[in-house]
Amino acid sequence: VKVLRRACRTARRDGAQLTVLCVVRLPADDEDAWGDPELDSTAMFALAQAQMVCREEGVVGVFKRNYARSLATAA
């Protein structure tokens, strides 16, 4: 949360919008994980928390969810 607040303050100072990316890490060997509602609910909870922080800091945020097996392939 501290890093997000710092990013919000920087975005507000610069008059910029902030993109918040939530990456859902999928197990390397489990193809069924793509449809796991537990993973989706965890990601949505994290994005909802990020949205609250951005709102508290007065920043317009763009929130994105992505699925990947590693951070290197998330973007």
Secondary structure, 3 states (H helix, E strand, C coil): CHHHHHHHHHHHHHCCCEEEEEEEECCCCCHHHHHCHHHHHHHHHHHHHHHHHHHHHCCCEEEEEEEECCHHHCC
